[in-house]
Amino acid sequence: GIRYQTGQGQLYEQFLDEWEKEDPFQFPGAGKRETSHYAPYAYDAVFLYLQSLAYISANFPGVAISVDLFISQQTFLSFQGLTGLVKMNERGNERLGIFDIVNLRYDSLKADFLDFVKIG
């Protein structure tokens, strides 16, 4: 099967360092060195949104923010995110999805333990 690739790079490792230190009672899923496969993409999406708002506020003071303005100005932004380089094109697209090829593994030594093993 396939699944979204997790984050990558030094920034992702720093994120995992901090996530591992968090209290799992306050932040469900925290306290271990892993996240869902969607978490790094959500983090990058929110960061892109915030960067876009900051860019528009600095370069278009007093102008009402429209969807067209928002999308057109994202093309001027790029940053190193948890999933790699994030850079939008002129149509508002970022990049194709990055997937791992995986097999489902059953560990008979642990009751009901299923896991994905990356094979490509």
C-alpha distance (Angstrom), angle and dihedral (degrees) to the residues before:
residue distance angle dihedral
G1 . . .
I2 3.78 . .
R3 3.79 134.7 .
Y4 3.78 135.6 176.2
Q5 3.77 112.9 -83.2
T6 3.79 113.9 -112.8
G7 3.78 122.8 -121.5
Q8 3.77 121.5 -67.6
G9 3.77 142.4 -161.3
Q10 3.78 137.7 36.0
L11 3.81 95.1 -53.4
Y12 3.81 90.7 54.2
E13 3.81 90.4 49.5
Q14 3.83 89.8 51.7
F15 3.79 89.5 49.3
L16 3.82 90.2 52.3
D17 3.82 90.3 48.7
E18 3.81 89.8 57.0
W19 3.82 94.3 40.2
E20 3.79 90.3 53.7
K21 3.83 90.2 56.3
E22 3.82 94.6 52.4
D23 3.80 123.3 103.0
P24 3.84 110.6 -102.9
F25 3.82 90.2 -151.6
Q26 3.80 90.5 58.8
F27 3.83 95.9 35.8
P28 3.83 111.8 29.7
G29 3.80 110.6 -134.9
A30 3.80 93.9 23.1
G31 3.79 124.8 118.8
K32 3.79 95.9 62.4
R33 3.78 132.8 78.9
E34 3.79 97.4 -107.8
T35 3.78 140.3 71.2
S36 3.77 134.9 -171.1
H37 3.78 113.9 -76.3
Y38 3.80 90.1 -112.3
A39 3.81 97.2 52.5
P40 3.85 97.1 81.9
Y41 3.82 90.4 49.0
A42 3.82 91.7 49.0
Y43 3.82 89.9 48.4
D44 3.82 91.2 51.7
A45 3.82 91.9 46.7
V46 3.80 92.8 52.8
F47 3.81 91.1 45.3
L48 3.84 90.4 50.9
Y49 3.79 90.0 50.3
L50 3.81 91.8 51.3
Q51 3.81 92.6 45.3
S52 3.81 89.7 50.8
L53 3.80 92.8 51.3
A54 3.81 91.3 48.1
Y55 3.83 91.4 48.8
I56 3.81 93.2 48.9
S57 3.81 92.9 45.7
A58 3.82 91.2 51.4
N59 3.82 96.9 43.7
F60 3.81 101.8 33.5
P61 3.83 107.0 36.9
G62 3.79 113.6 -175.2
V63 3.82 94.4 9.3
A64 3.81 117.8 126.4
I65 3.78 110.1 -115.8
S66 3.79 112.5 -121.2
V67 3.79 128.9 -178.3
D68 3.82 90.3 -110.1
L69 3.81 92.3 51.8
F70 3.79 91.1 45.4
I71 3.83 94.1 51.7
S72 3.82 94.5 41.6
Q73 3.80 92.8 52.9
Q74 3.81 94.6 49.0
T75 3.81 88.4 73.7
F76 3.82 88.3 71.9
L77 3.80 92.8 58.4
S78 3.77 131.7 83.9
F79 3.77 131.1 158.5
Q80 3.77 142.0 162.7
G81 3.79 105.4 -100.0
L82 3.78 134.9 179.9
T83 3.81 89.5 -88.4
G84 3.81 96.7 45.7
L85 3.79 130.8 -92.8
V86 3.80 112.1 -0.6
K87 3.81 113.4 -158.3
M88 3.78 126.6 152.8
N89 3.80 123.5 -142.7
E90 3.82 126.4 -138.9
R91 3.83 91.6 -88.0
G92 3.79 93.2 55.7
N93 3.80 94.8 -105.0
E94 3.76 120.6 132.8
R95 3.81 108.2 -165.1
L96 3.74 142.1 -57.2
G97 3.80 117.0 -74.1
I98 3.78 116.8 -89.7
F99 3.80 113.3 -135.4
D100 3.79 138.4 -177.3
I101 3.79 121.8 -142.4
V102 3.79 107.4 -128.3
N103 3.80 143.1 179.0
L104 3.77 123.9 -146.6
R105 3.81 111.8 -118.1
Y106 3.77 127.9 -161.8
D107 3.79 116.9 -156.7
S108 3.80 107.2 -152.1
L109 3.82 91.4 -166.8
K110 3.81 91.1 66.3
A111 3.78 119.8 52.6
D112 3.79 112.8 -111.8
F113 3.81 93.9 -9.2
L114 3.80 112.6 157.5
D115 3.77 123.2 170.2
F116 3.78 139.9 165.1
V117 3.79 119.0 -115.8
K118 3.80 117.2 -157.0
I119 3.81 111.1 -126.3
G120 3.78 100.6 166.9
